[in-house]
Amino acid sequence: MTLPTASAPRGEAVAACLLGGDGAVLRAEDADRPFYAASTIKLHVLLAVLRGADRGDLDLAEEVAATRTVMGPDGRPVTLAGDHLDPSHPAECTPIPVGELAVRMIDRSSNEATNHLVALLGDGDARAGLAVVGEEIARLGLTATRMERLIGDAPAIARGETNEVSAADLARTAHVLSRGDDLSLTSRELARRALAAQRIRLIAAVLRAGVPVGSKSGTVPGYRHDVAVIGTPGTTVQRVLAVLTAGGTEQQATGRIHATARRLLPELTTPAG
């Protein structure tokens, strides 16, 4: 069963943003253009969760009961099913640490973990949890990013609620997460570990052997994105590259991401072909 995600794009587009180790913009190509975020919005949930843990609002070591159902912002249960499910996710009610939910949300892009974490941010209230994520987005000064709904919330999608991001915003978010300057050591290490364990590697697939990388991708019909933290976090040689695409097939989108990475990072990538 295929569940709804987002409206189809009106045309083809590619946007990119490349940051240096200090966060300065090195290249920007239509970088402020908003795109449907797909799973890249999970980076903003991760940042909100880690800041919540550092404030003492969440305990990363606490075990909670795994679930695919949370109470939606309108007071109606949102239950994930079909292709929104991660077959490796623990069975319903199985104890799982909050920190493991956070890692699963990133490394295997678990939608169950994402919705669960949003609910936990709001102490069981998804509307409050979305507001916490929104506060983090505002704190970073992101201009195109918004998370208005849970993953797979069909009535919210029908109402026009969406999740959006730009290449500039996504690169900034990944840079902040990877550096972790104002995160605790525990939170910083979790973020870096989750990014490094990414299973859907797009930009990373064209990097030269031995180049350290952590990333987060996102794909739904019509959209395919990736953001990669390349090199050792916190150093001047680090680069952060976000590439967002709309339109075309998944294979075409992957080709555009690879071509953009090779063009903007020729010294770190393998030759085409």
C-alpha positions in Angstrom: 0.0 0.0 0.0 1.4 3.4 -1.0 0.5 6.2 1.3 0.4 9.9 0.3 3.4 12.1 0.7 3.4 15.3 -1.3 2.0 17.0 -4.5 4.0 16.3 -7.6 6.5 19.0 -8.6 5.4 21.4 -11.4 8.8 21.1 -13.2 12.3 20.0 -12.9 14.8 21.8 -10.7 18.1 21.4 -9.0 19.4 23.5 -6.1 22.7 23.3 -4.2 24.5 24.9 -1.3 28.2 24.3 -0.4 29.5 25.4 3.0 33.1 25.6 4.3 34.2 24.3 7.7 33.3 27.6 9.3 29.8 27.6 7.9 30.6 30.3 5.2 28.8 29.8 1.9 31.3 28.8 -0.8 28.7 28.2 -3.6 25.0 28.7 -3.8 22.8 27.7 -6.7 19.1 28.6 -6.3 19.8 27.7 -2.7 16.9 29.6 -1.2 14.3 27.9 -3.3 11.8 25.8 -1.2 11.4 22.1 -2.0 9.2 19.5 -0.4 11.6 18.2 2.3 10.9 14.5 2.2 13.0 12.8 4.9 15.6 15.6 5.2 13.1 17.3 7.6 14.2 14.6 10.1 17.5 16.5 10.7 15.4 19.3 12.2 13.6 16.8 14.4 16.9 15.4 15.5 18.3 18.8 16.5 15.1 19.5 18.5 15.4 16.1 20.2 19.1 16.6 21.1 18.5 20.1 22.4 15.5 18.7 24.4 17.8 16.1 25.9 20.4 18.6 26.8 17.7 20.8 28.5 16.5 17.7 30.5 13.1 17.5 28.7 14.0 14.1 27.2 16.2 11.3 28.4 18.1 9.6 25.5 18.6 6.5 27.6 14.9 6.2 28.7 13.1 3.2 27.1 9.7 3.9 25.6 7.3 1.5 23.9 7.8 1.4 20.1 4.7 2.4 18.2 3.5 3.2 14.7 0.6 5.2 16.0 0.7 8.6 17.6 -2.0 11.1 18.4 -2.1 13.7 15.6 -2.3 17.5 16.0 -6.1 17.4 15.4 -6.6 14.8 18.2 -7.0 11.9 15.8 -4.6 8.9 15.7 -2.0 8.8 12.9 -1.0 5.2 12.1 1.7 4.5 9.6 1.3 1.6 7.2 2.4 0.3 3.8 5.5 1.8 2.3 5.8 4.2 5.2 6.9 1.4 7.5 10.5 0.3 8.2 10.4 -3.6 8.3 13.3 -3.6 10.8 11.5 -1.3 13.3 10.8 -3.0 16.7 7.4 -4.6 17.0 4.6 -2.6 18.7 5.2 -2.0 22.4 8.8 -3.3 22.3 11.0 -1.2 24.6 13.4 1.0 22.7 15.6 3.8 24.0 14.8 7.4 22.9 18.4 7.7 21.6 18.0 4.6 19.4 14.8 6.1 18.0 16.9 9.2 17.1 19.6 7.1 15.3 17.0 5.0 13.4 15.3 8.2 12.3 18.5 9.2 10.5 20.5 6.1 9.5 17.5 4.2 8.0 15.1 7.1 7.8 12.5 5.4 10.1 9.1 7.2 9.8 7.8 5.4 12.9 10.8 6.8 14.9 10.2 10.3 13.5 6.5 10.5 14.4 7.2 9.0 17.8 9.9 11.5 18.6 7.7 14.4 17.5 5.1 13.2 20.0 7.7 12.8 22.7 8.9 16.3 22.1 5.3 17.4 22.9 4.9 15.1 25.9 2.5 13.0 23.8 1.0 16.0 22.0 2.1 16.0 18.4 0.9 19.6 17.9 3.2 20.7 20.7 6.0 18.6 19.4 5.7 20.2 15.9 5.9 23.6 17.7 9.1 22.5 19.4 10.6 21.6 16.0 9.4 25.0 14.7 11.1 26.8 17.5 14.4 25.1 16.6 13.9 26.0 13.0 13.3 29.7 14.0 16.3 29.7 16.4 18.6 28.7 13.5 17.2 31.6 11.4 16.1 29.2 8.6 14.0 31.1 6.0 12.4 28.3 3.9 12.0 25.4 6.3 8.8 24.4 7.9 7.4 21.2 9.5 3.7 21.5 9.6 2.7 17.8 9.8 3.6 14.3 10.8 4.9 11.8 8.3 2.0 10.1 6.5 -0.8 12.2 8.0 -3.2 12.0 5.0 -5.8 14.5 6.3 -3.1 17.1 7.0 -1.7 16.6 3.5 -5.3 17.0 2.1 -5.5 20.3 4.0 -2.3 21.5 2.3 0.0 21.2 5.3 3.5 20.3 4.2 7.2 20.0 5.2 9.6 22.2 3.2 13.3 23.0 3.2 15.9 24.8 1.0 19.4 23.8 0.1 20.8 26.7 2.1 18.7 25.8 5.2 19.5 22.1 4.9 23.3 22.8 4.7 23.1 25.1 7.7 21.2 22.5 9.7 23.7 19.7 8.9 26.6 22.0 9.7 25.2 22.9 13.1 24.5 19.2 13.9 27.9 18.0 12.8 29.8 20.6 14.7 27.6 20.4 17.8 29.2 23.5 19.3 26.4 24.1 21.7 25.4 20.4 22.2 26.5 18.2 25.0 29.2 15.6 24.2 26.6 12.8 24.3 24.3 14.6 21.9 27.1 15.6 19.5 28.4 12.1 19.4 24.9 10.7 18.7 24.4 13.1 15.8 27.7 12.3 14.2 27.2 8.6 14.7 23.7 8.7 13.1 24.9 10.7 10.1 27.9 8.5 9.6 25.7 5.3 9.6 23.5 6.6 6.8 22.3 3.6 4.7 21.1 5.6 1.6 24.2 7.2 0.3 23.9 9.5 -2.6 26.7 12.2 -2.4 28.8 9.7 -0.5 28.6 7.3 -3.4 30.9 9.5 -5.6 33.4 10.5 -2.9 36.9 9.2 -3.1 37.8 6.2 -0.9 38.7 7.1 2.7 36.9 10.5 2.8 34.9 10.8 6.0 31.3 11.5 5.4 27.9 11.6 7.2 24.7 12.4 5.4 20.9 12.4 5.3 18.9 11.8 2.2 15.2 12.1 1.3 13.2 10.6 -1.5 9.5 10.5 -2.4 8.0 10.4 -5.9 9.2 13.6 -7.7 11.8 14.6 -5.1 15.2 13.3 -4.2 17.6 15.2 -2.0 20.9 14.7 0.0 23.0 16.6 2.4 26.5 15.4 3.3 29.0 16.5 5.9 32.4 15.7 4.2 35.7 15.6 6.1 36.4 15.8 9.8 33.7 17.8 11.7 34.9 20.9 13.3 37.9 21.4 11.0 38.6 24.0 8.3 38.7 21.3 5.7 35.2 20.1 6.4 32.6 20.8 3.7 28.8 20.5 3.8 27.0 20.0 0.5 23.2 20.0 0.1 21.7 19.1 -3.3 17.9 19.2 -3.8 16.1 18.0 -6.9 12.5 18.0 -8.2 11.1 16.3 -11.3 12.3 13.4 -13.4 12.8 9.8 -12.4 14.7 8.7 -9.3 17.6 7.6 -11.5 17.7 11.0 -13.2 17.6 12.7 -9.8 20.5 10.6 -8.5 22.5 11.5 -11.6 21.9 15.2 -11.0 23.0 14.8 -7.4 26.2 13.0 -8.4 27.0 15.5 -11.2 26.5 18.4 -8.8 28.8 16.9 -6.2 31.5 16.2 -8.8 31.3 19.7 -10.1 31.4 21.5 -6.7 33.8 19.1 -5.1 36.2 17.9 -7.8 39.0 17.4 -5.4 37.0 15.0 -3.2 35.0 13.0 -5.8 35.7 10.3 -8.3 35.5 11.0 -12.1 32.3 10.3 -13.9 31.9 7.1 -15.8 
